Amino acid sequence: MLPAGTRTARYQRIEEIAEDYSRMDSCSRIFSLYLAVSFVSGFCFALILSKISVGQGLGSYESGFTTEIESLRPAISLVKTQFSGTLRYKDGDHLYIDLGPHGIRYFGIPSSEVDDAWEELIGDHEGEFSGDILGPDVLHSLHCLNEVRKILDSQYYYNRTLEGLNRGRRVHIDHCLNHLRQVIQCHMDLTPVRTVYFEDMNAEVGDFDQAHMCRDMEKLHQWMNKNHAASTDSPQKIPGDRVHRLGYPDTEESMSTWDSREREFD
Ligand SMILES: *[C@@H]1O[C@H](CO)[C@@H](O)[C@H](O)[C@H]1NC(C)=O
């Protein structure tokens, strides 16, 4: 005769099995609930951590990045900006440009009015790039764009034809264009560009006058005007701030050479 224990182990009552199942069920339900809760809370925790570490590690567009001038952070303010200047067609081939709400012309036939607009935009801050004084890259980029604009009207600005300009100035313009390319890629604006249909032209034309989220340039101007005197009196220096003068590419192939017999800039 088999011991009682063995018997009950072999022949388990249906009710007991059901009870075991339901006990196991509730156990596993509790366990899966526990798993789910810990997964979700772990996920949230990781997300919060990553947000904090991204925020602290790299900075952001609205608060300033760690690669930017820290003292200029108070000047950062976001503003929704309606772009203007899309080429529009009217009466068949009549082309016109919308200069936007302020009607300021930055391009086109050169004039003192256009030069004043650029002066207002870049101002005397341009000079900050010549020494060891730091300036925000936005001013350098605008300076570069202005240089490209001026070379297109080289007779007006340099009393020379475009072909008559020396290689050094061309190298400077190439540097500017390459810099602007990197700035544009760096910011990677994802604002959608739509097309509009112009009946007169029977053509779809890109409508670039979209609303963009921008940093408010006006705020930077106000900040710099208020603090400019102080910042030029005691230029903010960082280690290696002369690197831009000494830094050359590692490989010869990546350097564009030009005829050094020409005067570089005149
Ligand atoms: C422009 O250049 C020409 C020579 O190419 C010279 O005679 C003239 O005086 C220059 N004008 C100015 C305003 O410098």
The ligand as a Tripos MOL2 file, in Angstrom:
@<TRIPOS>MOLECULE
LIG
   14    14     1     0     0
SMALL
NO_CHARGES

@<TRIPOS>ATOM
      1 C1         38.1040  103.2970  -59.4540 C.3       1 LIG1
      2 O1         39.1610  102.7160  -60.1720 O.3       1 LIG1
      3 C2         39.6460  103.5040  -61.2420 C.3       1 LIG1
      4 C3         40.7510  102.7510  -61.9360 C.3       1 LIG1
      5 O2         40.3520  101.4700  -62.2650 O.3       1 LIG1
      6 C4         40.1390  104.8380  -60.7300 C.3       1 LIG1
      7 O3         40.5420  105.6380  -61.8170 O.3       1 LIG1
      8 C5         39.0450  105.5210  -59.9260 C.3       1 LIG1
      9 O4         39.5620  106.6970  -59.3390 O.3       1 LIG1
     10 C6         38.5190  104.5920  -58.8450 C.3       1 LIG1
     11 N1         37.4240  105.2130  -58.1430 N.am      1 LIG1
     12 C7         37.3860  105.3090  -56.8360 C.2       1 LIG1
     13 C8         36.1770  105.9860  -56.2640 C.3       1 LIG1
     14 O5         38.2550  104.9200  -56.0950 O.2       1 LIG1
@<TRIPOS>BOND
     1     1     2 1
     2     1    10 1
     3     2     3 1
     4     3     4 1
     5     3     6 1
     6     4     5 1
     7     6     7 1
     8     6     8 1
     9     8     9 1
    10     8    10 1
    11    10    11 1
    12    11    12 1
    13    12    13 1
    14    12    14 2
@<TRIPOS>SUBSTRUCTURE
     1 LIG1         1 GROUP 0 **** ****
